[in-house]
Amino acid sequence: MSNQTMSDIAAPLRLLRLLAADFPDLPAMNVDVSTIFPDQLELVSHDDFGAFEAWRSVLGIQPETVTYGEQSEGRTRVLRAAVDYGGARLSLVAYSTVPGHEGGEVL
């Protein structure tokens, strides 16, 4: 059992509250806050690079800092970017099926 408390993950939770208040019209993303990385908020999009791009743009993350990769034997594309924002580390991740692999699992 962890000795951590909710106060240990307060920074990413405050950031989530800030983002929801400041950008209510941006696409909803999956949200991950973990005691493993207690100062990080992760926003994840599945099969929607447009949502990733909207968040990347409004947060001022430079396009050249976005990393691209593939996984699942080349069936899934992955974009990643991160920025320090509002007192926490904000990580953006997007997954999308590679064209020609539709119907395959998107992780």
Buried (B, 14 or more C-beta within 10 A) or exposed (E): EEEEEEEEBBBBBBBBEBBEEEEEEBBEBEBBBEEEBBBBBBBBBBEBBEBBBBBBEEBEBEEEEBEEEEEBEEBBBBBBBBBEBBEBBBBBBBBBBBEEBEEEEBE
